[in-house]
């Protein structure tokens, strides 16, 4: 039969092992949570870039359809314009939701929403004028170009900001993964 000192040492050893296991499990859990958070941040960044790129494509499609209709008077040319009227509000709403936690991007997106609506209002008015048989001058075309240039510049800024953040967020994910792996290896 083992003596009491041996039993006491075993008890302390098992207790210490359980404490180390608890600490390493907690650290691993926290590390995995951090990795998940960093992955989520990267996913949001990528979604912001893809949504803003989609917005630009829709705005360009609206412009293309509008010009085709104004030149030919044929309603079939308005297909990209009509598609943009459906997709733009959804994309604008999505990018607003994605950027609401980032004050820098929120300001840009708020400006983009206004510029895109301004742009669409000009295009809608030119279509309505053409349908009524009216003629429009150069002033609306210049205003339309200014609105589109503003949208392009804002989208460029949004994407540049997110591109700059991708490297930082990727580094955070890599660092978190390394620390979690290191902790698991050390505790094993």
N, C-alpha and C positions, 0 to 999 in steps of 0.2 A: 504494500500500500504506500502511495506517495506521501511524503511528509507535507506538512502544512505550508512550508516555505515554497515547495515546488508548486503546490496548488495556487498559492498566492501569486507566484511569478506567472503561472499560466493565465490566471485571471487578469492580471495587469497586461499581459501580452495580447490576450484576446480583446480586452477593452481598448487598448491602444490601436490595434488593428481595425476595430470597428470605428473608432474616431477618425483614423486616416481614411477609411473607406467612405465614411460620411462626408468628410471634407472634400475628397476627390470627386465623389458623386455630385456634390453641390457645385463645385467648381466646373465640372463637365457640363452640368445642366445649364449653368449661367453662360458658359462659353457657347453652347449650342444655341441658346436663346439669342445671344449677340450675333452669331452667324446668321440666324434667321432674320434678325432685324436688318443686318447689312444687305442680305439678299433682297429683302423687300424694298429697301431704299434704292438698290440698283434697278429693280424691276420698275419702280415708279419713274426713275430717271429715264429709262429706255422708253417707257410708255409716253412720257412727256415729249420726248424727241419724235417718236412716231406720230403722235397726235398732232403736233405742230407742223410736221411735214405734210400730213394729210390735209391739214387746214390750208396750207399754201397751195397744194395741188387742187383743192376744191375752189379756192379763190381764182386760180389760173383757169380752171375749167369754166367757171362762171364767166370770166372775161372772154374766153374763146367762144363760148356759145353766144354770148351777147354780141360780139363783133360779127360773127357769122350771120346772125339774125339781122343786125342793122345793115349789113351789106346786101343781103339777099332778100330779106323780108319773109323768108321761109321759116315756119315754126319748128321744123325738124332740127334746125341749127340750135335751138334752145335746150336740147336734151342735157348737155353738160351744165348749163345754167340752172335748169330745174333740179338736176341731181344735187347741185351745190346748195340750193335753197333748202333741201332736206338734210344733207350731211353736215353743213356748217353749224347749225345750232347745236346739234348733238356733239360735234367735236369741240365747240367752244365750251359747252357745259362740262364735258369731260376734262378738258385742260384746266378749267376753273377748279374743279374738284381735286385734281391732282396737285395743284400748286397752292392750295389755300393755306397750307402750313408754312410756306416759305414767303416771307414778306417781300423779298426782292422780286421773286417771280410773280407774285400776286399783282404787284404794281404793273409789271409788263403785260400780264394776261388781261388785266382790266383795260389797259390801253389797246391791246389787240382786239378785245371784244368791241370796243367803241369804233376802232378803225375798220374792222370787218363789217360791222353794221353800216357804217358810213359808206363803205365800198358797195355793199349790196344795195343800199338805198339808191345810190347813183345808177347802178346797173338796172334796177327795177324801173326807175323813172325813165331811162332811155328806152327800155322795151315798151313801156306804156305809151311813150311819145310816138314811137315808130308804129305801134298798133293803131293809134289814132290818126295816123297819116301825117303826123307832124315831122318837123325837121329840127334837129338840135345842132347847136353851134359848137365851137371849139372849147368854150368855157367848161361845159360838163365833162368833156374828154380830159381836159387838163386836171380838173378836180378829181376825176376817176383815177388818173395816173398818180396823183399825189396820195390818194387813199391807198392805192395798191403798193406804192413805194413805202409808205408808212408800215403797212402790214408786213411786207418783206423784211424791213429793218427790224421790226419787233420780233418776228419769228427767228431771224438770224441771231438776235441777242438771247432769246430764250434757249435756242439750241447750243449756242456757244457756252452759256452759263452751265447747262447740263453736261455738255462735253467736258468742261473743266472739272465738274464734280464727279464724273465717272471714274477718273483716275484715283481721286481721293477715296471714293466709296469702294472701289476695287481693292485698294491698299488696305482699307479698314477690314474688309472681308478676309483678305489674305492673312493679315495680322491676327485676327480673331481665330481663324482656322488653325494657324500655327500654334497659338497659345493653348487652344483646346487640345490639340494633338499632343503637344508637349506635356500638358498636365496629365493626360490619360497615360502616356508612356511612363512618366515619372511615378505615377501612383500605382502602376502595375508592378 
